[in-house]
Amino acid sequence: MKAIQYSRYGSPDVLELVTLDDPVAGPNEVRVRLKAAGVSPIDAKLRSGALQAHFSLTFPKIPGRDGVGVIDQIGEGVVGLFIGDEVCVAADPTRSGTYAEAIVCASSRVVKKPPNLSTSHAAALLQPGVSAWISMCRTAMLSEGMSVLIHGGAGAVGCQMIQLARHLRLNVTTTCRAQNIDYVLGLGAHRAVAYDCYDYGDDYRDDFSLLRHIDVVFDLIGGETHARSYQVLKAGGQLVYLSATPFENQAEKYGVSVTRAMISDAPEALHAVAQLAGEGVLMPGVMATLPLAAAADAHRQFEAGQITRGRIVLNMEDGS
């Protein structure tokens, strides 16, 4: 099989296209013949060595957290899955990933592909979808009619948060680049703040910190954005954050709570996200598709800040 791998930490240049033997499914595992893989920020951070303190990698390493394909081998003890099933994969970040024509993983790490999603959209579903679902449905204290502020609404996680928030009947404000205003409003946001444009017109505020009485802020950014988010919360409000730029916790000063969303690939979360996508609630964001061989280019675009909407998806079936 063809795969992308790297044998040391470094720049995107360490990513190489190689030919390897197909992996073999062991007990409680399945082999998935992959059609596409989503390119996630964690893929680039693992490759660069930025997460060495949190993840211990074995080299050579095939990157990739998200993927979609067809089961073509089933190990002993697997129940509920069959050869020929189309599935989405949430790969273990410390093992072989999805930038390959095949992957072996625990059967608990795959879910049936929602039939209404294209291959590219299915490849970008699980990792950002799980982040959104755990943040909103297992971490935040939400009820119908609440006002929420979602930072980075055009990103892969943010776009699914907006859709999930509308499904939960929340009042949604989001921040994004000016060029993505129409995009996030189309996803279901009631209001958008263009953080990079200070003369966008009368319809949008350019400073989210002028907002008030927000029930919950979802912080996907950290740093200065986190610091400016406290003042928009009402007394007793909640700030939920994912892994982000370091920040100072000022919860006591403002009379609010600060909670980290503990993201994991729990089967409950994977199945919930797949079900919501199948019901038409969640549609992953896909900015572009590239052939597998262009994985290094995808990482360069991410590190250059050029991925402003959703994910880049690597297509295994594109031989160019």
MOSULLIN-V526672 format. One line per field, one symbol per residue. phi: phi as a letter, one per 30 degrees, with the letter a starting at -180 (. if undefined). psi: psi as a letter, one per 30 degrees, with the letter a starting at -180 (. if undefined). burial: b if it has 16 or more other C-alpha atoms within 10 Angstrom, else e. A space follows every 10 residues. Layout:
# MOSULLIN-V526672
phi=???
psi=???
burial=???
This chain:
# MOSULLIN-V526672
phi=.dacbbcadl dedddbdbcb dddbdceibb ccddcabdcc edddddddjd cedcbccccd ccdjccabab dbabddjdbi bbejddbccc dddcceccda dabcaeddcb bddeddcded dddcdddddd dddddccbcd ccbejdcbcc didddddedd deddddddic cccbcadedc eddddddkdd abcddcbcbd kddbdcbddd dbiddbcccc bihdeddddd ddddeidbcc bceaeebcdc eddcibcbbd dddbddeede dddddddddi dcbddbdabb dedceddddd ddddicccbh cdcccdccdd
psi=lklklkglla lfffkkklkl kklkkakgll kkjkelkkjl efeeeeefgf geffkjkkkl kjlkeklkak kgkklkfklf klkfkklkkj kkffakagil flkklkffgk lkkkffklee eefgeeeeee eeeeeeffel jllkflklkj khffleeeef eeeeeeeghl jkklkllefg eeeeefffkf kkkjfgkghf lffklgjfff llhkekkjjg eabeeeeffe ffklkglkjk laklkklkjg eeefhlkkkk jjklhkeeee eeeeeeeffg ekjlkjelkl lefgeeeeee eefggfjfkb lkkkjfgjg.
burial=ebbbbbebbb bbeebbbeee eeeebbeebb bbbbbbbbbb ebbbbbbbee eeeeeebeee bbbbbbbbbb bbbbbeebee beeeebbbbb bbbebbbbbb bbbbbbbbbb bbbbeebebb bbbbbbbbbb bbbbbbeebb ebeeebbbbb bbbbbbbbbb bbbbbbebeb bbbbbbbbeb bebbbebbbe bbbbbebeee eeebbbebee eeebbbbbbb bbeebbeebb bbbbeebbbb bbeeeeeeee beeeebbbee bebebeeebb bbbbbbbbee bbbbbbeebb bbbbbbebbb ebeeeebbbb bbbbbbeeee
